[in-house]
Amino acid sequence: MSEPIYEVVWPLGKMAYETLPLPRRIAGLEGKTVCELWDWRFRGDEVFPILRALLARRFPGIQFVDYTAFGDTHGPKEREIIAGLPEMLRKLGCDAVISGVGA
């Protein structure tokens, strides 16, 4: 009697997107503009001011564009906001982003 033959399949399926290399990190945040993104869910209104204060002490000249400039990244206008995000980040001169996601 011969051994059974089994077909093997990959359980995760095919990749639906192409992975791109990450851009280089910026050397520091001194004098940079940091933009905040938030899904307006869990305590970002408390956390972002704390982050701003701590980062401002550590990095002279840092500037912030707070989350209210962008809107709810997970609300009824999510697709519109995310689609326009690259242009908005360029327009506001963002060097870095802090993205807060509620629990």
DSSP file (Angstrom, degrees, kcal/mol; ACC not computed):
  #  RESIDUE AA STRUCTURE BP1 BP2  ACC     N-H-->O    O-->H-N    N-H-->O    O-->H-N    TCO  KAPPA ALPHA  PHI   PSI    X-CA   Y-CA   Z-CA
    1    1 A M              0   0    0      0, 0.0     2,-0.2     0, 0.0     0, 0.0   0.000 360.0 360.0 360.0 131.9    0.0    0.0    0.0
    2    2 A S        -     0   0    0      1,-0.1     0, 0.0     0, 0.0     0, 0.0  -0.484 360.0 -99.3 -86.7 156.3    1.4    3.4   -1.0
    3    3 A E        -     0   0    0     -2,-0.2    -1,-0.1     1,-0.1     2,-0.0  -0.408  43.8-104.4 -69.1 144.5    1.6    6.5    1.3
    4    4 A P        -     0   0    0      0, 0.0     2,-0.5     0, 0.0    -1,-0.1  -0.360  28.7-136.2 -68.1 152.7   -1.1    9.1    0.9
    5    5 A I        -     0   0    0     -2,-0.0     2,-0.4     2,-0.0     0, 0.0  -0.946  18.7-161.5-112.4 130.1   -0.2   12.3   -0.9
    6    6 A Y        -     0   0    0     -2,-0.5     2,-0.4     2,-0.0     0, 0.0  -0.880  13.6-135.4-114.5 143.0   -1.4   15.6    0.5
    7    7 A E        -     0   0    0     -2,-0.4     2,-0.4     2,-0.0    -2,-0.0  -0.809  21.2-145.4 -92.7 135.8   -1.7   19.0   -1.1
    8    8 A V        -     0   0    0     -2,-0.4     2,-0.3     2,-0.0    -2,-0.0  -0.868  15.4-171.7-105.9 133.6   -0.4   21.9    1.0
    9    9 A V        -     0   0    0     -2,-0.4     3,-0.0     4,-0.0    -2,-0.0  -0.918  29.0-115.6-122.0 151.2   -2.0   25.3    0.8
   10   10 A W    >   -     0   0    0     -2,-0.3     3,-1.1     1,-0.1     4,-0.0  -0.758  22.6-152.3 -84.4 118.7   -0.9   28.6    2.3
   11   11 A P  T 3  S+     0   0    0      0, 0.0    -1,-0.1     0, 0.0     0, 0.0   0.667  87.2  58.6 -70.9 -15.5   -3.6   29.6    4.9
   12   12 A L  T 3  S-     0   0    0      1,-0.2    -2,-0.0    -3,-0.0    -3,-0.0   0.598  95.5-142.6 -91.9 -10.2   -3.0   33.3    4.7
   13   13 A G    <   -     0   0    0     -3,-1.1    -1,-0.2     2,-0.0     2,-0.2  -0.178  40.1 -35.3  78.4-176.1   -3.7   33.7    1.0
   14   14 A K        -     0   0    0      1,-0.1     2,-0.2     2,-0.0     0, 0.0  -0.483  69.1 -97.0 -81.7 151.2   -2.0   36.0   -1.4
   15   15 A M        -     0   0    0     -2,-0.2    -1,-0.1     1,-0.1    -2,-0.0  -0.472  27.2-160.2 -66.3 135.5   -0.7   39.4   -0.5
   16   16 A A  S    S+     0   0    0     -2,-0.2     2,-0.3    -3,-0.1    -1,-0.1   0.476  72.3  31.3 -96.2  -4.5   -3.2   42.1   -1.4
   17   17 A Y  S    S-     0   0    0      0, 0.0     2,-0.5     0, 0.0    -1,-0.0  -0.956  82.2-107.4-147.9 163.5   -0.6   44.9   -1.3
   18   18 A E        -     0   0    0     -2,-0.3     2,-0.4    -3,-0.0    -2,-0.0  -0.821  30.4-130.7 -96.7 131.0    3.0   45.6   -1.9
   19   19 A T        -     0   0    0     -2,-0.5    -1,-0.0     1,-0.0     0, 0.0  -0.686  25.2-159.9 -80.9 129.3    5.3   46.1    1.1
   20   20 A L        -     0   0    0     -2,-0.4     2,-0.1     1,-0.0    -1,-0.0  -0.805  24.3-101.0-108.3 150.6    7.4   49.2    0.7
   21   21 A P        -     0   0    0      0, 0.0    -1,-0.0     0, 0.0     0, 0.0  -0.398  43.3-107.7 -67.1 147.5   10.6   50.0    2.5
   22   22 A L        -     0   0    0      1,-0.1     3,-0.1    -2,-0.1     2,-0.0  -0.462  34.3-110.7 -73.0 146.1   10.2   52.5    5.4
   23   23 A P        -     0   0    0      0, 0.0    -1,-0.1     0, 0.0     2,-0.0  -0.323  45.4 -83.9 -69.9 161.8   11.7   56.0    4.8
   24   24 A R        -     0   0    0      1,-0.1     2,-0.1    -2,-0.0     3,-0.0  -0.342  48.2-109.1 -63.5 145.4   14.7   57.1    6.8
   25   25 A R        -     0   0    0     -3,-0.1     2,-0.2     1,-0.1    -1,-0.1  -0.438  34.5-107.5 -70.0 149.4   14.0   58.4   10.3
   26   26 A I        -     0   0    0      1,-0.1    -1,-0.1    69,-0.1     3,-0.1  -0.553  26.6-121.4 -76.4 149.8   14.5   62.1   10.8
   27   27 A A  S    S-     0   0    0     -2,-0.2     2,-0.3     1,-0.1    -1,-0.1   0.845  80.0 -26.0 -63.7 -36.2   17.6   62.8   12.9
   28   28 A G        -     0   0    0      2,-0.1    -1,-0.1    31,-0.0    31,-0.0  -0.967  53.0-114.3-166.7 173.8   15.7   64.7   15.6
   29   29 A L    >   +     0   0    0     -2,-0.3     3,-2.0    -3,-0.1     2,-0.2   0.367  64.8 129.8-104.2   3.7   12.6   66.7   16.3
   30   30 A E  T 3  S-     0   0    0      1,-0.3    31,-0.2    32,-0.1    -2,-0.1  -0.423  88.8  -3.1 -60.3 124.5   14.3   70.0   17.1
   31   31 A G  T 3  S+     0   0    0     29,-1.3    -1,-0.3     1,-0.2     2,-0.2   0.570 106.9 130.2  71.1   8.5   12.6   72.7   15.0
   32   32 A K    <   -     0   0    0     -3,-2.0    31,-2.9    27,-0.0     2,-0.6  -0.525  59.2-122.2 -94.0 161.7   10.3   70.1   13.3
   33   33 A T  E     -a   63   0A   0     60,-0.3    62,-3.2    29,-0.2    63,-1.5  -0.921  24.6-164.9-104.8 122.6    6.6   70.1   12.8
   34   34 A V  E     -ab  64  96A   0     29,-3.1    31,-2.2    -2,-0.6     2,-0.4  -0.929   4.9-155.3-110.8 125.0    4.8   67.1   14.3
   35   35 A C  E     -ab  65  97A   0     61,-2.7    63,-2.7    -2,-0.5     2,-0.5  -0.785   7.5-141.6-101.9 143.8    1.2   66.4   13.2
   36   36 A E  E     - b   0  98A   0     29,-2.4     2,-0.4    -2,-0.4    34,-0.2  -0.885  14.0-172.0-108.1 131.2   -1.3   64.5   15.4
   37   37 A L  E     + b   0  99A   0     61,-3.0    63,-3.6    -2,-0.5     2,-0.3  -0.952  11.6 172.4-117.6 142.2   -3.8   62.1   14.0
   38   38 A W  E     -cb  72 100A   0     33,-0.5    35,-2.0    -2,-0.4    36,-0.2  -0.998  38.3-141.8-150.2 148.4   -6.5   60.5   16.2
   39   39 A D        -     0   0    0     61,-1.2    33,-0.1    -2,-0.3    62,-0.1   0.246  46.6-122.8 -93.1  12.8   -9.6   58.4   15.8
   40   40 A W  S    S+     0   0    0     60,-0.2     3,-0.1    31,-0.1    61,-0.1   0.791  80.7 106.8  54.7  35.1  -11.4   60.4   18.5
   41   41 A R        +     0   0    0      1,-0.2     2,-0.7     0, 0.0    -1,-0.1   0.852  68.6  25.9-105.3 -69.2  -12.0   57.3   20.6
   42   42 A F  S    S-     0   0    0      1,-0.1    -1,-0.2     2,-0.0    -2,-0.1  -0.829 114.2 -56.1-118.8  97.2  -10.0   56.8   23.8
   43   43 A R  S >> S+     0   0    0     -2,-0.7     4,-2.5     1,-0.1     3,-1.3   0.575  78.0 137.6  60.2  19.2   -8.5   59.8   25.7
   44   44 A G  H 3> S+     0   0    0      1,-0.3     4,-2.6     2,-0.2    -1,-0.1   0.855  70.5  63.5 -60.2 -33.3   -6.5   61.4   23.0
   45   45 A D  H 34 S+     0   0    0      1,-0.2    -1,-0.3     2,-0.2    -2,-0.1   0.726 112.2  36.5 -64.2 -20.6   -7.8   64.7   24.2
   46   46 A E  H <> S+     0   0    0     -3,-1.3     4,-0.9     2,-0.1    -2,-0.2   0.792 119.4  47.1 -94.4 -38.2   -5.9   63.9   27.5
   47   47 A V  H  X S+     0   0    0     -4,-2.5     4,-2.5     1,-0.2     3,-0.3   0.909 103.8  58.0 -75.3 -44.2   -2.9   62.1   26.0
   48   48 A F  H  X S+     0   0    0     -4,-2.6     4,-2.8     1,-0.2     5,-0.2   0.894 103.9  51.4 -60.1 -42.9   -1.9   64.5   23.2
   49   49 A P  H  > S+     0   0    0      0, 0.0     4,-2.2     0, 0.0    -1,-0.2   0.887 111.2  49.5 -61.0 -35.4   -1.4   67.6   25.5
   50   50 A I  H  X S+     0   0    0     -4,-0.9     4,-2.5    -3,-0.3    -2,-0.2   0.935 111.7  47.9 -66.0 -45.7    0.9   65.5   27.7
   51   51 A L  H  X S+     0   0    0     -4,-2.5     4,-2.9     1,-0.2     5,-0.3   0.914 110.7  52.4 -60.4 -43.0    2.9   64.3   24.7
   52   52 A R  H  X S+     0   0    0     -4,-2.8     4,-2.5    -5,-0.2    -1,-0.2   0.936 111.0  46.6 -57.8 -47.8    3.2   67.9   23.5
   53   53 A A  H  X S+     0   0    0     -4,-2.2     4,-1.6     2,-0.2    -2,-0.2   0.921 114.9  45.7 -63.0 -45.2    4.5   69.1   26.8
   54   54 A L  H  X S+     0   0    0     -4,-2.5     4,-1.4     1,-0.2    -2,-0.2   0.914 115.4  45.9 -66.1 -43.3    7.0   66.3   27.2
   55   55 A L  H  X S+     0   0    0     -4,-2.9     4,-2.7    -5,-0.2    -1,-0.2   0.877 109.1  55.7 -68.1 -36.9    8.3   66.6   23.6
   56   56 A A  H  < S+     0   0    0     -4,-2.5    -1,-0.2    -5,-0.3    -2,-0.2   0.865 107.5  50.1 -64.3 -35.6    8.5   70.4   23.8
   57   57 A R  H  < S+     0   0    0     -4,-1.6    -1,-0.2    -5,-0.2    -2,-0.2   0.859 117.5  40.0 -67.4 -34.7   10.8   70.1   26.9
   58   58 A R  H  < S+     0   0    0     -4,-1.4    -2,-0.2     1,-0.2    -1,-0.2   0.804 118.4  43.2 -86.5 -31.3   13.0   67.6   25.1
   59   59 A F  S >< S-     0   0    0     -4,-2.7     3,-1.7    -5,-0.1    -1,-0.2  -0.876  79.6-140.8-125.3  99.4   13.1   69.2   21.6
   60   60 A P  T 3  S+     0   0    0      0, 0.0   -29,-1.3     0, 0.0    -3,-0.1  -0.264  84.9  15.1 -58.0 139.0   13.6   73.0   21.3
   61   61 A G  T 3  S+     0   0    0      1,-0.2    -5,-0.1   -31,-0.2   -31,-0.1   0.479  84.2 153.2  79.0   2.4   11.6   74.7   18.6
   62   62 A I    <   -     0   0    0     -3,-1.7     2,-0.3    -6,-0.2    -1,-0.2  -0.381  25.9-160.9 -64.5 143.1    9.3   71.7   18.0
   63   63 A Q  E     -a   33   0A   0    -31,-2.9   -29,-3.1    -2,-0.0     2,-0.4  -0.912   0.6-150.4-124.9 154.4    5.9   72.7   16.6
   64   64 A F  E     -a   34   0A   0     -2,-0.3     2,-0.5   -31,-0.2   -29,-0.2  -0.950  14.7-159.2-127.7 144.7    2.6   70.8   16.6
   65   65 A V  E     -a   35   0A   0    -31,-2.2   -29,-2.4    -2,-0.4     5,-0.0  -0.979  36.6-135.8-113.7 112.4   -0.5   70.6   14.4
   66   66 A D    >   -     0   0    0     -2,-0.5     3,-2.2   -31,-0.2     4,-0.3  -0.199  19.7-102.3 -76.8 165.8   -3.1   69.1   16.7
   67   67 A Y  G >> S+     0   0    0      1,-0.3     3,-1.6     2,-0.2     4,-1.6   0.693 111.9  73.3 -57.9 -24.4   -5.6   66.4   15.7
   68   68 A T  G 34 S+     0   0    0      1,-0.3    -1,-0.3     2,-0.2     4,-0.1   0.741  86.5  65.9 -66.2 -20.2   -8.5   68.8   15.3
   69   69 A A  G <4 S+     0   0    0     -3,-2.2    -1,-0.3     1,-0.2    -2,-0.2   0.712 110.0  36.0 -70.6 -19.4   -6.9   70.0   12.0
   70   70 A F  T <4 S-     0   0    0     -3,-1.6    -2,-0.2    -4,-0.3    -1,-0.2   0.747  99.4-138.8-106.7 -30.5   -7.4   66.6   10.5
   71   71 A G     <  -     0   0    0     -4,-1.6     2,-0.6     3,-0.0   -33,-0.5  -0.325  49.9 -27.0  91.9 178.5  -10.7   65.3   11.8
   72   72 A D  B >   -c   38   0A   0      1,-0.2     3,-1.2   -33,-0.1   -33,-0.2  -0.558  49.5-160.3 -73.2 112.1  -11.7   61.8   13.0
   73   73 A T  T 3  S+     0   0    0    -35,-2.0   -34,-0.2    -2,-0.6    -1,-0.2   0.433  92.0  36.8 -76.4   3.5   -9.6   59.3   11.2
   74   74 A H  T 3  S+     0   0    0    -36,-0.2    -1,-0.3   -35,-0.1   -35,-0.1   0.022 100.4  93.8-140.4  30.2  -12.1   56.6   12.0
   75   75 A G  S X  S-     0   0    0     -3,-1.2     3,-1.8     0, 0.0     4,-0.2  -0.199  96.4 -63.5-109.5-159.6  -15.5   58.3   11.7
   76   76 A P  T 3  S+     0   0    0      0, 0.0     3,-0.2     0, 0.0     4,-0.1   0.734 134.8  44.8 -64.1 -23.0  -18.1   58.9    9.0
   77   77 A K  T 3> S+     0   0    0     -5,-0.2     4,-2.8     1,-0.2     5,-0.2   0.098  77.3 122.2-105.1  21.7  -15.6   60.8    6.8
   78   78 A E  H <> S+     0   0    0     -3,-1.8     4,-3.0     1,-0.2     5,-0.3   0.896  72.6  48.1 -51.4 -51.0  -12.8   58.3    7.3
   79   79 A R  H  > S+     0   0    0     -4,-0.2     4,-2.4     1,-0.2    -1,-0.2   0.914 114.4  46.6 -60.2 -43.7  -12.3   57.6    3.6
   80   80 A E  H  > S+     0   0    0      2,-0.2     4,-1.7     1,-0.2    -1,-0.2   0.917 114.7  46.7 -64.1 -44.9  -12.2   61.2    2.6
   81   81 A I  H  X S+     0   0    0     -4,-2.8     4,-0.6     2,-0.2    -2,-0.2   0.935 115.0  45.1 -65.0 -47.5   -9.9   62.2    5.5
   82   82 A I  H >< S+     0   0    0     -4,-3.0     3,-0.8    -5,-0.2    -2,-0.2   0.898 111.6  53.0 -65.8 -40.4   -7.4   59.3    4.8
   83   83 A A  H 3< S+     0   0    0     -4,-2.4     4,-0.3    -5,-0.3    -1,-0.2   0.871 115.0  41.5 -62.9 -36.0   -7.5   59.9    1.0
   84   84 A G  H 3X S+     0   0    0     -4,-1.7     4,-2.3    -5,-0.2    -1,-0.2   0.471  89.8  96.4 -89.1  -2.2   -6.6   63.6    1.6
   85   85 A L  H <X S+     0   0    0     -3,-0.8     4,-3.0    -4,-0.6     5,-0.3   0.903  77.8  52.4 -59.6 -48.6   -4.1   62.9    4.3
   86   86 A P  H  > S+     0   0    0      0, 0.0     4,-2.1     0, 0.0    -1,-0.2   0.931 114.1  43.8 -55.8 -45.2   -0.9   63.0    2.2
   87   87 A E  H  > S+     0   0    0     -4,-0.3     4,-2.8     1,-0.2    -2,-0.2   0.902 114.0  50.6 -65.5 -40.8   -1.7   66.4    0.7
   88   88 A M  H  X S+     0   0    0     -4,-2.3     4,-2.2     2,-0.2    -1,-0.2   0.906 109.5  50.4 -64.3 -42.1   -2.8   67.8    4.0
   89   89 A L  H  <>S+     0   0    0     -4,-3.0     5,-2.6     2,-0.2     4,-0.4   0.905 113.4  46.1 -63.0 -41.5    0.4   66.6    5.7
   90   90 A R  H ><5S+     0   0    0     -4,-2.1     3,-1.4    -5,-0.3    -2,-0.2   0.941 111.5  51.6 -63.4 -47.6    2.4   68.3    2.9
   91   91 A K  H 3<5S+     0   0    0     -4,-2.8    -2,-0.2     1,-0.3    -1,-0.2   0.860 112.3  45.9 -58.6 -38.6    0.4   71.5    3.1
   92   92 A L  T 3<5S-     0   0    0     -4,-2.2    -1,-0.3    -5,-0.2    -2,-0.2   0.441 112.6-119.1 -87.4  -0.3    0.9   71.7    6.9
   93   93 A G  T < 5 -     0   0    0     -3,-1.4   -60,-0.3    -4,-0.4     2,-0.2   0.848  42.6-175.0  69.4  35.6    4.6   71.0    6.6
   94   94 A C      < +     0   0    0     -5,-2.6    -1,-0.2     1,-0.2   -60,-0.2  -0.447  21.8 176.1 -69.4 130.6    4.6   67.9    8.7
   95   95 A D  S    S+     0   0    0    -62,-3.2     2,-0.3     1,-0.3   -61,-0.2   0.664  73.6   7.3 -98.9 -26.3    8.0   66.3    9.4
   96   96 A A  E     -b   34   0A   0    -63,-1.5   -61,-2.7   -67,-0.1     2,-0.4  -0.968  66.6-142.1-151.8 161.1    6.6   63.6   11.6
   97   97 A V  E     -b   35   0A   0     -2,-0.3     2,-0.5   -63,-0.2   -61,-0.2  -0.988   3.6-158.6-132.2 138.5    3.2   62.2   12.7
   98   98 A I  E     -b   36   0A   0    -63,-2.7   -61,-3.0    -2,-0.4     2,-0.6  -0.984  17.9-163.3-109.5 120.3    1.9   60.8   16.0
   99   99 A S  E     -b   37   0A   0     -2,-0.5     2,-0.5   -63,-0.2   -61,-0.2  -0.920   1.7-163.0-110.0 116.4   -1.1   58.6   15.3
  100  100 A G  E     -b   38   0A   0    -63,-3.6   -61,-1.2    -2,-0.6     2,-0.4  -0.845   4.4-170.5-101.4 130.6   -3.3   57.9   18.3
  101  101 A V        -     0   0    0     -2,-0.5   -63,-0.0   -63,-0.2    -2,-0.0  -0.979  22.6-122.1-122.3 128.9   -5.7   55.0   18.1
  102  102 A G              0   0    0     -2,-0.4   -59,-0.1     1,-0.1   -64,-0.0  -0.244 360.0 360.0 -68.5 156.1   -8.4   54.5   20.8
  103  103 A A              0   0    0    -61,-0.0    -1,-0.1     0, 0.0   -60,-0.0   0.442 360.0 360.0 -84.2 360.0   -8.6   51.3   22.8
